[in-house]
Amino acid sequence: MVEIDARDKSIREINTEIKRLAQVEDEVVVLHPEARHHLGVGLIWPVKLTIAGSAGYFCAGLCDGPQVRVTHNTGWSA
């Protein structure tokens, strides 16, 4: 398992890091997501992705393969 601290990162930076890690890790945890929209979009690897907090709209959209868990609230189209 590997963690990404999203506190000071843009959505693009977070998603780029998730995609890079999803190719080599079994589990990725995003800390401090702060209800950002579009997290974990476009994943095609069998990774366990945990958003440790709230996620915004379209969380984990356009995916085929991952298991996604959001520990708090999420917007519509998750």
Secondary structure, 3 states (H helix, E strand, C coil): CEEEECCCCCHHHHHHHHHHHHCCCCEEEEECCCCCCCCCCCCCCCCEEEEECCECCCCCCCCCCCEEEECCCECCCC
